Each structure stands twice: as C-alpha cells, then as structure tokens.
Amino acid sequence: MNIVTKMKHDWDRRAQHHTRYWIATEDYKNEAVFAESGQRTADAIVAALGPYYKKAWIGLDIGCGIGRVLKPLSFHFRQLIGVDVSAEMIMKSKTWLQGIPNVTTFETSGVDLKIFPYRHFDFVYSYVAFQHMPRPVFDRYLEEINRVLKNQGLLVFQIPIGNQPDAPMEDTIAVRFYDYHELNTKLKDRGFELIEVTKKHAGSPQGRELRHEFHQFLVAQKITTIRPDINVGWLQAECRERTSFLDTHMYLSFAENCLNQGDQEEAIHTYEQLLTHNPDSLEAWLKLATVLIDRGNIDQAVSTLTDLTHAHPNYRAAHRTLDNLLQTRQNIEPTQSPTG
C-alpha cells in the first residue's frame, strides 16, 4: 500500500478502537473533559490570531478528527470546514457537530486539498496533526495551504520544535520534530513568513523557550503564491510493513488505564486489537493472558498462549507458561461422576 492508503487504514483503525483517546490522549476519559480540551485549543487559536482576527472569516481545520476544536471555534467565525484522512473520524464528526450550521467536514486523501478552489480561505489551522505527518506529506500540505489561502491569509499551527531523529515514512503516528531554521526555510520556500511570537521574540531567551514549547502555536502569513513541487513520486511508493513503537505504546497505555479503573473487558478488547496488527508485541500477549487468567477464563488464556507459541515458537517462557496452565486446568476440571 502507498502512504495515502496506509494513513487511512491506520487512522480508521485507531478511530474504531477509541476515538477520543487517539485525538486527545490526556483528555479522553469522558465527553465533558474532551469538550473542555477543545475549548482550550479554540481559545488558544483565537489568541494566536490576535489583532488579525475577524469574525467574518472562513477557516479550514486540517486533521479535524471528530471536530473537537471545530465545535467551540464555530462561535468565533462565519464558516469553518474540517478535513481528515480518516473516513471513520469524519463519520463520527457528523454526530459530534450535529446542530452547528456553519461547520462542515470532509474526508480527504490526507495529502492534498484539491476539493477546495484557489484562494478560498481566510485562515487555516492545524493542531497535533502536522507532527504525525511524514515530512513529504507536511511539505505537500504547505503547498496546498498556500494555494487555498487568500492573499495575506494566515496559517496557525502547532509543531514540535527541536532536534530528534526522524521516523520512517510508513509510521503514521510518530511525533516528528523540526529544527527552527528547517521549518522557517520550508515556510519561506512555500510562500509564507512566520509572524507573531516567533518573529517578535526570535532573539530573546523567552523566544527560544517558546520555540521549544511542544504545543506552542505559530502563525505564518501567505506573502506570495508559489508553484507546487511536481516531484511527488513518494505518493505511490510502497510502504514497508513496519510496526510503530508509539502506536504500540499507546495501545498498551490505554489497556493499562482500563485495568487501573477496573475495566478488564475494555483492556482485553484493546490487547486483542493491538495483536491483530502487531502480533510481535510480547507484552500484549502476556498481559492479555494474565488478565484472562485473573478473570478465570482459563480456556481463553490457553487459546491466547497457544497463539503466542505459534507466533513466537522460540519464546520458551510462553511454552512453559502454557504447559503450567494446561496442568492447572486439568487439576481444576471437575471429576466426572460415574453413571450406571
């Protein structure tokens, strides 16, 4: 599969598991907490726009999810449109945004904005979306944003600033960091100029801190129209099969949270979902078996450990655990009463 198919597949899978968790990892416990986090982000976007803000504007949210930010931001603008690579997210956004007439959401390819005409939007924003995109995808989005923004239009966005090794192309959730000068060059090459915080305080100690703030909003203004790069061979390149460390870690963390709250059923469901796409996670196999044993589901635990020994035939600890469990099951089986 290519990167478009990979992103769609991965984000649909995550949305089907637990939508709020994969959108707002720290603020997913219930709808009220989730909504409050959207309000905080919306307030931060309006604050970032500062004196440029106009209520009559039309705005675009890239990576909108189910509309966590679109809902509270809808009170501040004439019209908002959200796009997301995940069909599952967009389907669920219709429920979350029900009754809000000035907001619309669309599924897109995840690499372009071709459904929109030139110079259509007054501003574009994105929060915790660009950071997960492979670098060529982010570059392509900057070109597309330039195309759909009006002259002097604004881009409000968050992206981690710092020096970290890049993730493989096929990792659709790894957090990608950008050196400040790299980011500034990318923006200039695509017709943008950083303004506000970065421009105002670039030389100050406070500015240096702000540039390294993980969730800090940056504001860039379109200063010229560009020609997009026609070298997009990466779009059709085959993505290798590779598991993402962060993806696996987030599943395991969610399951652990469920266990801490006494929700073993949801933890089991999460371990099973993780193992369907990453059977190499020994931790998931063993924790799933442990939960099943704790619940007294011995037959399911035996089945799980049997699958583990097939997936990892050289993992001796799994064979020993399975043998012990089979012996335990034999010992606790009720003695059959003779008939006659």
KOLVEXFI-595590 format. One record per residue (C-alpha): residue number from 1; residue in one letter; x negated, y, z negated. Coordinates in steps of 0.25 Angstrom, whole numbers, always signed. Example, Ala and Ser with C-alpha at 12.3 -4.5 7.8 and 13.67 -1.06 7.14 Angstrom:
2
{i: 1	aa: A	c1: -49	c2: -18	c3: -31}
{i: 2	aa: S	c1: -55	c2: -4	c3: -29}
END
This chain:
340
{i: 1	aa: M	c1: +0	c2: +0	c3: +0}
{i: 2	aa: N	c1: -4	c2: +14	c3: +2}
{i: 3	aa: I	c1: -5	c2: +25	c3: -8}
{i: 4	aa: V	c1: +9	c2: +30	c3: -6}
{i: 5	aa: T	c1: +15	c2: +16	c3: -8}
{i: 6	aa: K	c1: +6	c2: +14	c3: -20}
{i: 7	aa: M	c1: +11	c2: +27	c3: -27}
{i: 8	aa: K	c1: +25	c2: +24	c3: -24}
{i: 9	aa: H	c1: +24	c2: +10	c3: -29}
{i: 10	aa: D	c1: +17	c2: +13	c3: -42}
{i: 11	aa: W	c1: +25	c2: +25	c3: -46}
{i: 12	aa: D	c1: +38	c2: +18	c3: -43}
{i: 13	aa: R	c1: +33	c2: +6	c3: -52}
{i: 14	aa: R	c1: +30	c2: +16	c3: -63}
{i: 15	aa: A	c1: +43	c2: +23	c3: -62}
{i: 16	aa: Q	c1: +50	c2: +10	c3: -63}
{i: 17	aa: H	c1: +43	c2: +6	c3: -75}
{i: 18	aa: H	c1: +46	c2: +18	c3: -84}
{i: 19	aa: T	c1: +48	c2: +32	c3: -76}
{i: 20	aa: R	c1: +46	c2: +41	c3: -87}
{i: 21	aa: Y	c1: +33	c2: +35	c3: -92}
{i: 22	aa: W	c1: +26	c2: +35	c3: -79}
{i: 23	aa: I	c1: +30	c2: +50	c3: -77}
{i: 24	aa: A	c1: +27	c2: +55	c3: -91}
{i: 25	aa: T	c1: +19	c2: +45	c3: -99}
{i: 26	aa: E	c1: +19	c2: +53	c3: -112}
{i: 27	aa: D	c1: +33	c2: +57	c3: -111}
{i: 28	aa: Y	c1: +42	c2: +46	c3: -106}
{i: 29	aa: K	c1: +48	c2: +40	c3: -119}
{i: 30	aa: N	c1: +62	c2: +46	c3: -116}
{i: 31	aa: E	c1: +69	c2: +55	c3: -107}
{i: 32	aa: A	c1: +68	c2: +67	c3: -116}
{i: 33	aa: V	c1: +53	c2: +66	c3: -118}
{i: 34	aa: F	c1: +51	c2: +64	c3: -103}
{i: 35	aa: A	c1: +60	c2: +76	c3: -100}
{i: 36	aa: E	c1: +53	c2: +85	c3: -110}
{i: 37	aa: S	c1: +39	c2: +82	c3: -104}
{i: 38	aa: G	c1: +45	c2: +86	c3: -90}
{i: 39	aa: Q	c1: +50	c2: +99	c3: -97}
{i: 40	aa: R	c1: +36	c2: +102	c3: -102}
{i: 41	aa: T	c1: +30	c2: +99	c3: -88}
{i: 42	aa: A	c1: +40	c2: +108	c3: -81}
{i: 43	aa: D	c1: +37	c2: +119	c3: -91}
{i: 44	aa: A	c1: +22	c2: +118	c3: -88}
{i: 45	aa: I	c1: +25	c2: +119	c3: -73}
{i: 46	aa: V	c1: +33	c2: +132	c3: -75}
{i: 47	aa: A	c1: +22	c2: +137	c3: -84}
{i: 48	aa: A	c1: +11	c2: +134	c3: -74}
{i: 49	aa: L	c1: +18	c2: +141	c3: -63}
{i: 50	aa: G	c1: +18	c2: +154	c3: -72}
{i: 51	aa: P	c1: +21	c2: +167	c3: -64}
{i: 52	aa: Y	c1: +23	c2: +159	c3: -51}
{i: 53	aa: Y	c1: +35	c2: +152	c3: -56}
{i: 54	aa: K	c1: +48	c2: +155	c3: -48}
{i: 55	aa: K	c1: +61	c2: +148	c3: -51}
{i: 56	aa: A	c1: +65	c2: +149	c3: -37}
{i: 57	aa: W	c1: +54	c2: +139	c3: -33}
{i: 58	aa: I	c1: +55	c2: +126	c3: -26}
{i: 59	aa: G	c1: +46	c2: +116	c3: -32}
{i: 60	aa: L	c1: +40	c2: +102	c3: -30}
{i: 61	aa: D	c1: +37	c2: +91	c3: -40}
{i: 62	aa: I	c1: +26	c2: +81	c3: -35}
{i: 63	aa: G	c1: +27	c2: +68	c3: -43}
{i: 64	aa: C	c1: +40	c2: +71	c3: -50}
{i: 65	aa: G	c1: +43	c2: +58	c3: -55}
{i: 66	aa: I	c1: +58	c2: +58	c3: -60}
{i: 67	aa: G	c1: +58	c2: +73	c3: -62}
{i: 68	aa: R	c1: +52	c2: +75	c3: -76}
{i: 69	aa: V	c1: +47	c2: +89	c3: -72}
{i: 70	aa: L	c1: +57	c2: +92	c3: -61}
{i: 71	aa: K	c1: +69	c2: +92	c3: -71}
{i: 72	aa: P	c1: +65	c2: +103	c3: -81}
{i: 73	aa: L	c1: +58	c2: +111	c3: -70}
{i: 74	aa: S	c1: +71	c2: +111	c3: -62}
{i: 75	aa: F	c1: +75	c2: +123	c3: -70}
{i: 76	aa: H	c1: +64	c2: +131	c3: -66}
{i: 77	aa: F	c1: +65	c2: +130	c3: -51}
{i: 78	aa: R	c1: +75	c2: +131	c3: -39}
{i: 79	aa: Q	c1: +71	c2: +118	c3: -34}
{i: 80	aa: L	c1: +62	c2: +106	c3: -37}
{i: 81	aa: I	c1: +58	c2: +94	c3: -29}
{i: 82	aa: G	c1: +51	c2: +82	c3: -35}
{i: 83	aa: V	c1: +44	c2: +71	c3: -27}
{i: 84	aa: D	c1: +38	c2: +58	c3: -32}
{i: 85	aa: V	c1: +31	c2: +46	c3: -25}
{i: 86	aa: S	c1: +40	c2: +36	c3: -33}
{i: 87	aa: A	c1: +54	c2: +33	c3: -28}
{i: 88	aa: E	c1: +57	c2: +28	c3: -42}
{i: 89	aa: M	c1: +54	c2: +41	c3: -48}
{i: 90	aa: I	c1: +62	c2: +49	c3: -38}
{i: 91	aa: M	c1: +74	c2: +39	c3: -40}
{i: 92	aa: K	c1: +73	c2: +42	c3: -55}
{i: 93	aa: S	c1: +71	c2: +57	c3: -53}
{i: 94	aa: K	c1: +86	c2: +57	c3: -48}
{i: 95	aa: T	c1: +91	c2: +53	c3: -61}
{i: 96	aa: W	c1: +81	c2: +62	c3: -70}
{i: 97	aa: L	c1: +84	c2: +74	c3: -61}
{i: 98	aa: Q	c1: +99	c2: +72	c3: -60}
{i: 99	aa: G	c1: +107	c2: +85	c3: -60}
{i: 100	aa: I	c1: +96	c2: +94	c3: -57}
{i: 101	aa: P	c1: +100	c2: +100	c3: -43}
{i: 102	aa: N	c1: +87	c2: +108	c3: -40}
{i: 103	aa: V	c1: +77	c2: +95	c3: -41}
{i: 104	aa: T	c1: +75	c2: +85	c3: -30}
{i: 105	aa: T	c1: +66	c2: +73	c3: -30}
{i: 106	aa: F	c1: +60	c2: +65	c3: -18}
{i: 107	aa: E	c1: +51	c2: +52	c3: -17}
{i: 108	aa: T	c1: +39	c2: +55	c3: -8}
{i: 109	aa: S	c1: +27	c2: +48	c3: -3}
{i: 110	aa: G	c1: +18	c2: +53	c3: -14}
{i: 111	aa: V	c1: +8	c2: +59	c3: -5}
{i: 112	aa: D	c1: +16	c2: +70	c3: +2}
{i: 113	aa: L	c1: +27	c2: +80	c3: +2}
{i: 114	aa: K	c1: +32	c2: +78	c3: +17}
{i: 115	aa: I	c1: +46	c2: +79	c3: +13}
{i: 116	aa: F	c1: +45	c2: +93	c3: +10}
{i: 117	aa: P	c1: +43	c2: +105	c3: +20}
{i: 118	aa: Y	c1: +31	c2: +115	c3: +20}
{i: 119	aa: R	c1: +31	c2: +126	c3: +10}
{i: 120	aa: H	c1: +44	c2: +121	c3: +3}
{i: 121	aa: F	c1: +40	c2: +122	c3: -12}
{i: 122	aa: D	c1: +36	c2: +134	c3: -21}
{i: 123	aa: F	c1: +28	c2: +125	c3: -30}
{i: 124	aa: V	c1: +24	c2: +111	c3: -32}
{i: 125	aa: Y	c1: +21	c2: +104	c3: -45}
{i: 126	aa: S	c1: +16	c2: +90	c3: -50}
{i: 127	aa: Y	c1: +13	c2: +85	c3: -64}
{i: 128	aa: V	c1: +6	c2: +72	c3: -67}
{i: 129	aa: A	c1: +7	c2: +67	c3: -53}
{i: 130	aa: F	c1: -5	c2: +72	c3: -45}
{i: 131	aa: Q	c1: -14	c2: +66	c3: -55}
{i: 132	aa: H	c1: -10	c2: +52	c3: -51}
{i: 133	aa: M	c1: -11	c2: +54	c3: -36}
{i: 134	aa: P	c1: -23	c2: +49	c3: -29}
{i: 135	aa: R	c1: -32	c2: +60	c3: -24}
{i: 136	aa: P	c1: -27	c2: +60	c3: -9}
{i: 137	aa: V	c1: -13	c2: +60	c3: -14}
{i: 138	aa: F	c1: -15	c2: +72	c3: -22}
{i: 139	aa: D	c1: -22	c2: +79	c3: -11}
{i: 140	aa: R	c1: -11	c2: +76	c3: -1}
{i: 141	aa: Y	c1: -1	c2: +82	c3: -11}
{i: 142	aa: L	c1: -9	c2: +95	c3: -12}
{i: 143	aa: E	c1: -8	c2: +96	c3: +3}
{i: 144	aa: E	c1: +7	c2: +93	c3: +3}
{i: 145	aa: I	c1: +10	c2: +103	c3: -8}
{i: 146	aa: N	c1: +3	c2: +113	c3: +0}
{i: 147	aa: R	c1: +12	c2: +110	c3: +12}
{i: 148	aa: V	c1: +25	c2: +111	c3: +4}
{i: 149	aa: L	c1: +22	c2: +123	c3: -5}
{i: 150	aa: K	c1: +25	c2: +137	c3: -1}
{i: 151	aa: N	c1: +14	c2: +147	c3: +1}
{i: 152	aa: Q	c1: +9	c2: +151	c3: -13}
{i: 153	aa: G	c1: +17	c2: +139	c3: -19}
{i: 154	aa: L	c1: +12	c2: +133	c3: -31}
{i: 155	aa: L	c1: +7	c2: +119	c3: -36}
{i: 156	aa: V	c1: +8	c2: +116	c3: -50}
{i: 157	aa: F	c1: +1	c2: +103	c3: -54}
{i: 158	aa: Q	c1: -6	c2: +94	c3: -65}
{i: 159	aa: I	c1: -18	c2: +86	c3: -62}
{i: 160	aa: P	c1: -29	c2: +81	c3: -72}
{i: 161	aa: I	c1: -42	c2: +89	c3: -70}
{i: 162	aa: G	c1: -55	c2: +82	c3: -73}
{i: 163	aa: N	c1: -65	c2: +72	c3: -68}
{i: 164	aa: Q	c1: -60	c2: +58	c3: -68}
{i: 165	aa: P	c1: -63	c2: +46	c3: -59}
{i: 166	aa: D	c1: -52	c2: +45	c3: -48}
{i: 167	aa: A	c1: -43	c2: +34	c3: -47}
{i: 168	aa: P	c1: -41	c2: +24	c3: -35}
{i: 169	aa: M	c1: -31	c2: +29	c3: -25}
{i: 170	aa: E	c1: -21	c2: +18	c3: -28}
{i: 171	aa: D	c1: -20	c2: +22	c3: -43}
{i: 172	aa: T	c1: -7	c2: +30	c3: -43}
{i: 173	aa: I	c1: -7	c2: +34	c3: -57}
{i: 174	aa: A	c1: -22	c2: +36	c3: -61}
{i: 175	aa: V	c1: -24	c2: +50	c3: -66}
{i: 176	aa: R	c1: -33	c2: +58	c3: -57}
{i: 177	aa: F	c1: -41	c2: +70	c3: -61}
{i: 178	aa: Y	c1: -46	c2: +81	c3: -53}
{i: 179	aa: D	c1: -58	c2: +90	c3: -55}
{i: 180	aa: Y	c1: -54	c2: +104	c3: -55}
{i: 181	aa: H	c1: -63	c2: +108	c3: -43}
{i: 182	aa: E	c1: -58	c2: +96	c3: -35}
{i: 183	aa: L	c1: -43	c2: +100	c3: -38}
{i: 184	aa: N	c1: -46	c2: +114	c3: -35}
{i: 185	aa: T	c1: -52	c2: +110	c3: -21}
{i: 186	aa: K	c1: -41	c2: +101	c3: -18}
{i: 187	aa: L	c1: -31	c2: +112	c3: -20}
{i: 188	aa: K	c1: -39	c2: +123	c3: -12}
{i: 189	aa: D	c1: -40	c2: +113	c3: -1}
{i: 190	aa: R	c1: -25	c2: +111	c3: +0}
{i: 191	aa: G	c1: -21	c2: +126	c3: -1}
{i: 192	aa: F	c1: -20	c2: +128	c3: -16}
{i: 193	aa: E	c1: -26	c2: +137	c3: -26}
{i: 194	aa: L	c1: -26	c2: +134	c3: -41}
{i: 195	aa: I	c1: -20	c2: +145	c3: -49}
{i: 196	aa: E	c1: -15	c2: +148	c3: -63}
{i: 197	aa: V	c1: -22	c2: +141	c3: -75}
{i: 198	aa: T	c1: -34	c2: +135	c3: -66}
{i: 199	aa: K	c1: -36	c2: +148	c3: -59}
{i: 200	aa: K	c1: -35	c2: +157	c3: -71}
{i: 201	aa: H	c1: -43	c2: +149	c3: -81}
{i: 202	aa: A	c1: -53	c2: +142	c3: -72}
{i: 203	aa: G	c1: -65	c2: +147	c3: -79}
{i: 204	aa: S	c1: -61	c2: +147	c3: -93}
{i: 205	aa: P	c1: -63	c2: +136	c3: -103}
{i: 206	aa: Q	c1: -47	c2: +135	c3: -105}
{i: 207	aa: G	c1: -46	c2: +134	c3: -90}
{i: 208	aa: R	c1: -56	c2: +122	c3: -90}
{i: 209	aa: E	c1: -47	c2: +115	c3: -100}
{i: 210	aa: L	c1: -35	c2: +118	c3: -92}
{i: 211	aa: R	c1: -41	c2: +111	c3: -80}
{i: 212	aa: H	c1: -43	c2: +99	c3: -88}
{i: 213	aa: E	c1: -29	c2: +98	c3: -94}
{i: 214	aa: F	c1: -23	c2: +86	c3: -89}
{i: 215	aa: H	c1: -9	c2: +91	c3: -88}
{i: 216	aa: Q	c1: -12	c2: +106	c3: -85}
{i: 217	aa: F	c1: -4	c2: +111	c3: -73}
{i: 218	aa: L	c1: -12	c2: +118	c3: -62}
{i: 219	aa: V	c1: -6	c2: +128	c3: -52}
{i: 220	aa: A	c1: -10	c2: +129	c3: -37}
{i: 221	aa: Q	c1: -5	c2: +139	c3: -27}
{i: 222	aa: K	c1: -4	c2: +136	c3: -12}
{i: 223	aa: I	c1: -13	c2: +146	c3: -5}
{i: 224	aa: T	c1: -13	c2: +141	c3: +9}
{i: 225	aa: T	c1: -7	c2: +130	c3: +18}
{i: 226	aa: I	c1: -16	c2: +118	c3: +22}
{i: 227	aa: R	c1: -17	c2: +107	c3: +32}
{i: 228	aa: P	c1: -15	c2: +94	c3: +25}
{i: 229	aa: D	c1: -26	c2: +83	c3: +26}
{i: 230	aa: I	c1: -23	c2: +73	c3: +37}
{i: 231	aa: N	c1: -32	c2: +63	c3: +31}
{i: 232	aa: V	c1: -22	c2: +54	c3: +24}
{i: 233	aa: G	c1: -27	c2: +40	c3: +27}
{i: 234	aa: W	c1: -27	c2: +37	c3: +12}
{i: 235	aa: L	c1: -12	c2: +37	c3: +13}
{i: 236	aa: Q	c1: -12	c2: +24	c3: +20}
{i: 237	aa: A	c1: -24	c2: +18	c3: +13}
{i: 238	aa: E	c1: -21	c2: +5	c3: +6}
{i: 239	aa: C	c1: -21	c2: +6	c3: -9}
{i: 240	aa: R	c1: -28	c2: -5	c3: -16}
{i: 241	aa: E	c1: -22	c2: -13	c3: -27}
{i: 242	aa: R	c1: -27	c2: -8	c3: -40}
{i: 243	aa: T	c1: -21	c2: -6	c3: -54}
{i: 244	aa: S	c1: -21	c2: +7	c3: -61}
{i: 245	aa: F	c1: -27	c2: +8	c3: -75}
{i: 246	aa: L	c1: -18	c2: +19	c3: -79}
{i: 247	aa: D	c1: -5	c2: +13	c3: -73}
{i: 248	aa: T	c1: -8	c2: +0	c3: -81}
{i: 249	aa: H	c1: -11	c2: +8	c3: -93}
{i: 250	aa: M	c1: +2	c2: +16	c3: -93}
{i: 251	aa: Y	c1: +10	c2: +3	c3: -92}
{i: 252	aa: L	c1: +3	c2: -3	c3: -104}
{i: 253	aa: S	c1: +4	c2: +10	c3: -112}
{i: 254	aa: F	c1: +19	c2: +10	c3: -109}
{i: 255	aa: A	c1: +21	c2: -4	c3: -113}
{i: 256	aa: E	c1: +13	c2: -1	c3: -126}
{i: 257	aa: N	c1: +22	c2: +11	c3: -129}
{i: 258	aa: C	c1: +34	c2: +2	c3: -127}
{i: 259	aa: L	c1: +28	c2: -9	c3: -137}
{i: 260	aa: N	c1: +26	c2: +2	c3: -147}
{i: 261	aa: Q	c1: +40	c2: +6	c3: -146}
{i: 262	aa: G	c1: +45	c2: -8	c3: -147}
{i: 263	aa: D	c1: +50	c2: -9	c3: -133}
{i: 264	aa: Q	c1: +44	c2: -23	c3: -129}
{i: 265	aa: E	c1: +53	c2: -24	c3: -117}
{i: 266	aa: E	c1: +48	c2: -12	c3: -110}
{i: 267	aa: A	c1: +34	c2: -16	c3: -114}
{i: 268	aa: I	c1: +36	c2: -29	c3: -107}
{i: 269	aa: H	c1: +42	c2: -23	c3: -95}
{i: 270	aa: T	c1: +30	c2: -13	c3: -94}
{i: 271	aa: Y	c1: +20	c2: -24	c3: -95}
{i: 272	aa: E	c1: +27	c2: -32	c3: -84}
{i: 273	aa: Q	c1: +28	c2: -20	c3: -75}
{i: 274	aa: L	c1: +13	c2: -18	c3: -77}
{i: 275	aa: L	c1: +9	c2: -32	c3: -74}
{i: 276	aa: T	c1: +17	c2: -32	c3: -61}
{i: 277	aa: H	c1: +8	c2: -23	c3: -55}
{i: 278	aa: N	c1: -5	c2: -25	c3: -63}
{i: 279	aa: P	c1: -6	c2: -39	c3: -67}
{i: 280	aa: D	c1: -21	c2: -37	c3: -71}
{i: 281	aa: S	c1: -17	c2: -30	c3: -84}
{i: 282	aa: L	c1: -20	c2: -40	c3: -94}
{i: 283	aa: E	c1: -16	c2: -30	c3: -105}
{i: 284	aa: A	c1: -2	c2: -30	c3: -99}
{i: 285	aa: W	c1: -1	c2: -45	c3: -98}
{i: 286	aa: L	c1: -6	c2: -47	c3: -112}
{i: 287	aa: K	c1: +3	c2: -37	c3: -119}
{i: 288	aa: L	c1: +15	c2: -42	c3: -111}
{i: 289	aa: A	c1: +13	c2: -56	c3: -116}
{i: 290	aa: T	c1: +11	c2: -50	c3: -130}
{i: 291	aa: V	c1: +24	c2: -43	c3: -130}
{i: 292	aa: L	c1: +31	c2: -55	c3: -125}
{i: 293	aa: I	c1: +25	c2: -64	c3: -136}
{i: 294	aa: D	c1: +29	c2: -54	c3: -147}
{i: 295	aa: R	c1: +43	c2: -54	c3: -141}
{i: 296	aa: G	c1: +44	c2: -69	c3: -142}
{i: 297	aa: N	c1: +45	c2: -70	c3: -127}
{i: 298	aa: I	c1: +35	c2: -82	c3: -126}
{i: 299	aa: D	c1: +39	c2: -87	c3: -113}
{i: 300	aa: Q	c1: +37	c2: -73	c3: -106}
{i: 301	aa: A	c1: +24	c2: -72	c3: -113}
{i: 302	aa: V	c1: +20	c2: -85	c3: -108}
{i: 303	aa: S	c1: +24	c2: -81	c3: -94}
{i: 304	aa: T	c1: +16	c2: -68	c3: -95}
{i: 305	aa: L	c1: +4	c2: -75	c3: -100}
{i: 306	aa: T	c1: +5	c2: -85	c3: -89}
{i: 307	aa: D	c1: +6	c2: -74	c3: -78}
{i: 308	aa: L	c1: -6	c2: -67	c3: -85}
{i: 309	aa: T	c1: -15	c2: -80	c3: -84}
{i: 310	aa: H	c1: -11	c2: -81	c3: -69}
{i: 311	aa: A	c1: -14	c2: -66	c3: -67}
{i: 312	aa: H	c1: -27	c2: -68	c3: -75}
{i: 313	aa: P	c1: -31	c2: -82	c3: -74}
{i: 314	aa: N	c1: -45	c2: -79	c3: -81}
{i: 315	aa: Y	c1: -39	c2: -72	c3: -92}
{i: 316	aa: R	c1: -42	c2: -83	c3: -103}
{i: 317	aa: A	c1: -35	c2: -75	c3: -114}
{i: 318	aa: A	c1: -22	c2: -76	c3: -107}
{i: 319	aa: H	c1: -23	c2: -91	c3: -105}
{i: 320	aa: R	c1: -26	c2: -92	c3: -120}
{i: 321	aa: T	c1: -14	c2: -83	c3: -124}
{i: 322	aa: L	c1: -5	c2: -91	c3: -114}
{i: 323	aa: D	c1: -9	c2: -104	c3: -120}
{i: 324	aa: N	c1: -7	c2: -100	c3: -134}
{i: 325	aa: L	c1: +7	c2: -94	c3: -130}
{i: 326	aa: L	c1: +11	c2: -107	c3: -124}
{i: 327	aa: Q	c1: +7	c2: -115	c3: -136}
{i: 328	aa: T	c1: +15	c2: -105	c3: -145}
{i: 329	aa: R	c1: +27	c2: -106	c3: -136}
{i: 330	aa: Q	c1: +26	c2: -122	c3: -137}
{i: 331	aa: N	c1: +25	c2: -121	c3: -152}
{i: 332	aa: I	c1: +37	c2: -112	c3: -154}
{i: 333	aa: E	c1: +46	c2: -119	c3: -144}
{i: 334	aa: P	c1: +58	c2: -126	c3: -152}
{i: 335	aa: T	c1: +57	c2: -141	c3: -154}
{i: 336	aa: Q	c1: +68	c2: -147	c3: -145}
{i: 337	aa: S	c1: +78	c2: -155	c3: -153}
{i: 338	aa: P	c1: +79	c2: -170	c3: -149}
{i: 339	aa: T	c1: +93	c2: -174	c3: -143}
{i: 340	aa: G	c1: +100	c2: -187	c3: -144}
END
